[in-house]
Amino acid sequence: MNSTEYHIRKMDCPSEEALIRMKLDALTGIHHLAFDLQSRTLVVAHDGEPLAITSALEELSLGTEWRSTTPIEGNSIETEDPRIQRKVLWWALGINAAFFVGETTGGLIFGSLGLVADGLDMLADALVYSVALWAIGRTVRAKGRAARLAGVLQALLAVAGLAEVVRRFLSSAALPDYLGMIGISAMAMAANVVTLIILQRARSREVHIRASLIFTANDILINAGVILAGLLVMWLKHPLPDLIIGCLVFLIVMRGALRILSLKAGRS
């Protein structure tokens, strides 16, 4: 049995971890996966050579770099408890679902496409977690179908959102309520900052806590982008900044959809 370490440059949130788990589940001879999202590393305990694992990871286009392969002393290896996987995934799903409801509702009320896009980005990640939850213990073929469905749904969300950006741009969209836009994003950012502080003070080495640190930091950056767009709308008296931030977030959703759909490659 061997242990192979990879550096995965674009693995910066739990949704990428879920994608990698689903991708590698198609392979035989893998005994354990150890993720460290803070350092963007993955250690795989496996039989034989890591060529098939490396190839599968490269198909995801996440910037995978092989670092080392070393033999494992003895034949025993710690296996992952599915109950722990379910607990982590439910926790992540709940957070994303809550932010989806809050920001999408606020975006519809205040006419902000940026808020709606941020909310739909949360929904897109929630779809990944839902698929990963459903997939635990199921066949490779069933997991492939579920992942493809999630990818198609994400792509449809992104296309619909980008089409709405174009429609609003061409029809001279009404000015969004920038105060409501800023207020909702500021509340979301405050919640994320408090969460980040709590997680940092916990100083935990648990994988889901470390993953949440990075994921929450990314959410804060998006919140800041929506707030900046709101300030620019207020200053310029024009909806273009809101449309730009909405377009950027919808492109992020589309990127996630393409990654999920790429999971089909290499499956049998």
C-alpha positions as CSV (number, residue, x, y, z in Angstrom):
1,M,0.0,0.0,0.0
2,N,1.2,3.5,-0.9
3,S,0.5,7.1,0.2
4,T,0.5,9.7,-2.5
5,E,0.4,13.5,-1.8
6,Y,-1.0,16.0,-4.3
7,H,-1.1,19.8,-4.3
8,I,-4.4,21.0,-5.9
9,R,-4.1,24.7,-6.5
10,K,-7.8,25.4,-7.1
11,M,-9.1,23.3,-4.3
12,D,-10.2,26.1,-2.0
13,C,-13.7,25.2,-0.7
14,P,-15.7,22.1,0.4
15,S,-17.5,21.9,-2.9
16,E,-14.2,21.0,-4.7
17,E,-13.6,18.4,-2.0
18,A,-17.0,16.9,-2.8
19,L,-16.2,16.8,-6.5
20,I,-12.9,15.1,-5.9
21,R,-14.5,12.5,-3.7
22,M,-17.1,11.7,-6.3
23,K,-14.5,11.5,-9.1
24,L,-12.1,9.2,-7.2
25,D,-14.9,6.9,-6.0
26,A,-15.0,5.5,-9.6
27,L,-11.5,4.0,-9.0
28,T,-10.7,0.8,-7.1
29,G,-7.8,0.3,-4.7
30,I,-8.3,3.6,-2.8
31,H,-8.5,3.1,1.0
32,H,-8.4,6.7,2.4
33,L,-8.5,10.3,1.4
34,A,-7.1,13.0,3.6
35,F,-7.9,16.6,2.6
36,D,-6.3,19.8,3.9
37,L,-8.0,22.7,2.2
38,Q,-5.8,25.3,4.0
39,S,-2.7,24.0,2.3
40,R,-4.7,22.7,-0.7
41,T,-3.2,19.2,-0.4
42,L,-4.7,15.7,-0.7
43,V,-3.1,12.6,0.5
44,V,-4.4,9.3,-1.0
45,A,-3.8,5.8,0.6
46,H,-4.0,3.4,-2.3
47,D,-2.8,0.1,-3.8
48,G,-0.2,0.0,-6.6
49,E,0.9,3.0,-8.6
50,P,-1.0,6.4,-8.6
51,L,-1.2,6.8,-12.3
52,A,-5.0,6.4,-12.5
53,I,-5.6,8.7,-9.5
54,T,-3.4,11.4,-11.0
55,S,-5.2,11.1,-14.4
56,A,-8.6,11.3,-12.7
57,L,-7.6,14.4,-10.7
58,E,-6.2,16.1,-13.8
59,E,-9.5,15.7,-15.6
60,L,-11.1,18.0,-13.1
61,S,-8.8,20.9,-14.2
62,L,-8.2,22.0,-10.6
63,G,-4.4,22.5,-11.1
64,T,-3.3,19.1,-9.7
65,E,0.4,18.6,-9.0
66,W,1.9,15.2,-7.9
67,R,4.3,15.7,-5.0
68,S,5.3,12.3,-3.7
69,T,4.5,8.6,-3.4
70,T,5.8,6.6,-0.4
71,P,5.1,3.1,0.9
72,I,2.9,2.8,4.0
73,E,4.3,0.7,6.8
74,G,2.1,-2.3,7.5
75,N,-1.3,-3.1,6.0
76,S,-3.6,-1.2,8.3
77,I,-5.0,2.2,7.4
78,E,-7.7,4.3,9.0
79,T,-10.9,4.2,6.9
80,E,-13.4,7.0,6.8
81,D,-16.6,6.7,8.7
82,P,-19.6,7.5,6.4
83,R,-21.4,9.0,9.4
84,I,-18.7,11.6,9.7
85,Q,-19.0,12.4,6.0
86,R,-22.8,12.8,6.3
87,K,-22.4,15.1,9.4
88,V,-19.9,17.4,7.6
89,L,-22.0,17.5,4.4
90,W,-25.3,18.2,6.2
91,W,-23.6,21.1,8.1
92,A,-22.3,22.6,4.9
93,L,-25.6,22.1,3.1
94,G,-27.5,23.9,5.9
95,I,-25.3,26.9,5.8
96,N,-25.6,27.3,2.0
97,A,-29.3,26.7,2.0
98,A,-29.8,29.4,4.7
99,F,-27.8,32.0,2.8
100,F,-29.5,31.1,-0.5
101,V,-32.9,31.8,1.0
102,G,-31.8,35.1,2.7
103,E,-29.9,36.6,-0.2
104,T,-32.2,35.5,-3.0
105,T,-35.2,36.9,-1.1
106,G,-33.4,40.2,-0.5
107,G,-32.3,40.4,-4.1
108,L,-35.8,40.0,-5.4
109,I,-37.2,42.5,-2.9
110,F,-34.6,45.2,-3.6
111,G,-34.2,44.5,-7.3
112,S,-30.5,43.5,-7.0
113,L,-29.1,41.0,-9.5
114,G,-25.9,40.8,-7.5
115,L,-27.7,39.6,-4.4
116,V,-29.7,37.1,-6.4
117,A,-26.5,35.8,-8.0
118,D,-24.8,35.4,-4.7
119,G,-27.8,33.5,-3.4
120,L,-27.8,31.2,-6.4
121,D,-24.1,30.6,-6.0
122,M,-25.0,29.3,-2.5
123,L,-27.7,27.1,-4.1
124,A,-25.2,25.8,-6.6
125,D,-22.9,24.7,-3.8
126,A,-25.8,23.2,-1.9
127,L,-26.6,21.1,-4.9
128,V,-23.0,19.7,-4.8
129,Y,-23.4,18.8,-1.1
130,S,-26.9,17.2,-1.8
131,V,-25.4,15.0,-4.5
132,A,-22.5,14.0,-2.3
133,L,-24.9,13.1,0.6
134,W,-27.2,11.1,-1.7
135,A,-24.2,9.3,-3.2
136,I,-22.6,7.9,0.0
137,G,-22.8,4.1,-0.3
138,R,-24.4,4.1,-3.8
139,T,-23.1,2.6,-7.0
140,V,-20.6,4.5,-9.3
141,R,-23.3,4.7,-12.1
142,A,-25.9,6.2,-9.7
143,K,-23.3,8.7,-8.4
144,G,-22.5,9.7,-12.0
145,R,-26.1,10.3,-12.9
146,A,-26.7,12.3,-9.8
147,A,-23.6,14.4,-10.3
148,R,-24.5,15.1,-13.9
149,L,-28.0,16.2,-12.9
150,A,-26.5,18.6,-10.4
151,G,-24.2,20.0,-13.1
152,V,-27.0,20.5,-15.5
153,L,-29.1,22.3,-12.9
154,Q,-26.1,24.6,-12.1
155,A,-25.5,25.3,-15.8
156,L,-29.2,26.2,-16.3
157,L,-29.1,28.5,-13.3
158,A,-26.0,30.2,-14.7
159,V,-27.4,30.5,-18.2
160,A,-30.7,31.9,-16.9
161,G,-28.8,34.4,-14.7
162,L,-26.5,35.6,-17.6
163,A,-29.5,35.9,-19.8
164,E,-31.2,38.1,-17.2
165,V,-28.0,40.3,-17.0
166,V,-28.2,40.8,-20.8
167,R,-31.9,41.5,-20.6
168,R,-31.5,44.1,-17.9
169,F,-28.6,45.7,-19.7
170,L,-30.4,46.0,-23.0
171,S,-33.7,47.2,-21.4
172,S,-32.1,49.9,-19.2
173,A,-32.9,48.1,-16.0
174,A,-34.3,50.1,-13.1
175,L,-31.9,51.2,-10.4
176,P,-31.8,48.6,-7.6
177,D,-32.4,49.7,-4.0
178,Y,-28.7,50.1,-3.2
179,L,-29.4,50.7,0.5
180,G,-31.2,47.3,0.8
181,M,-28.5,45.8,-1.4
182,I,-25.7,47.0,0.9
183,G,-27.7,46.2,4.0
184,I,-28.3,42.5,3.1
185,S,-24.7,42.0,2.0
186,A,-23.4,43.7,5.1
187,M,-25.5,41.4,7.3
188,A,-24.3,38.4,5.4
189,M,-20.7,39.6,5.7
190,A,-21.1,40.2,9.4
191,A,-22.4,36.7,9.9
192,N,-19.5,35.3,7.9
193,V,-17.0,37.4,9.9
194,V,-18.3,36.2,13.2
195,T,-18.3,32.6,11.9
196,L,-14.7,33.0,10.7
197,I,-13.6,34.4,14.1
198,I,-15.3,31.5,16.0
199,L,-13.6,29.0,13.7
200,Q,-10.2,30.6,14.1
201,R,-10.5,30.6,17.8
202,A,-11.5,27.0,17.9
203,R,-8.0,26.2,16.5
204,S,-9.4,22.8,15.4
205,R,-7.6,20.4,13.1
206,E,-10.9,18.8,12.0
207,V,-11.2,18.8,8.3
208,H,-14.6,20.3,8.1
209,I,-13.6,23.2,10.4
210,R,-10.5,23.9,8.3
211,A,-12.6,23.7,5.1
212,S,-15.1,26.1,6.5
213,L,-12.4,28.6,7.3
214,I,-11.5,28.9,3.6
215,F,-15.1,28.6,2.4
216,T,-16.3,31.4,4.8
217,A,-13.4,33.6,3.7
218,N,-14.4,33.2,0.1
219,D,-18.0,34.1,1.0
220,I,-16.7,37.3,2.7
221,L,-15.0,38.3,-0.6
222,I,-18.2,37.9,-2.6
223,N,-20.1,39.8,0.1
224,A,-17.6,42.6,-0.2
225,G,-18.0,42.6,-4.0
226,V,-21.8,43.1,-3.7
227,I,-21.3,45.9,-1.2
228,L,-18.8,47.6,-3.5
229,A,-21.3,47.3,-6.3
230,G,-24.0,48.8,-4.2
231,L,-21.8,51.8,-3.3
232,L,-21.0,52.3,-7.0
233,V,-24.7,52.1,-7.9
234,M,-25.4,54.8,-5.3
235,W,-22.5,57.0,-6.6
236,L,-23.1,56.5,-10.3
237,K,-26.9,56.3,-10.1
238,H,-26.7,53.5,-12.6
239,P,-27.4,49.7,-12.3
240,L,-24.3,48.7,-14.3
241,P,-22.2,47.8,-11.2
242,D,-24.9,45.5,-9.9
243,L,-25.1,43.8,-13.3
244,I,-21.3,43.4,-13.4
245,I,-21.1,41.7,-10.0
246,G,-24.1,39.5,-10.9
247,C,-22.4,38.5,-14.2
248,L,-19.2,37.6,-12.4
249,V,-21.0,35.4,-9.8
250,F,-23.0,33.6,-12.5
251,L,-19.7,32.9,-14.3
252,I,-18.5,31.3,-11.1
253,V,-21.6,29.1,-11.0
254,M,-21.0,28.1,-14.6
255,R,-17.4,27.2,-13.8
256,G,-18.7,24.9,-11.0
257,A,-21.2,23.3,-13.4
258,L,-18.5,22.5,-15.9
259,R,-16.4,20.9,-13.2
260,I,-19.3,18.7,-12.1
261,L,-20.1,17.7,-15.7
262,S,-16.4,16.8,-16.2
263,L,-16.9,14.0,-13.6
264,K,-18.5,11.9,-16.3
265,A,-15.1,11.6,-18.0
266,G,-13.2,8.4,-17.0
267,R,-16.3,6.7,-15.5
268,S,-17.3,3.2,-16.5
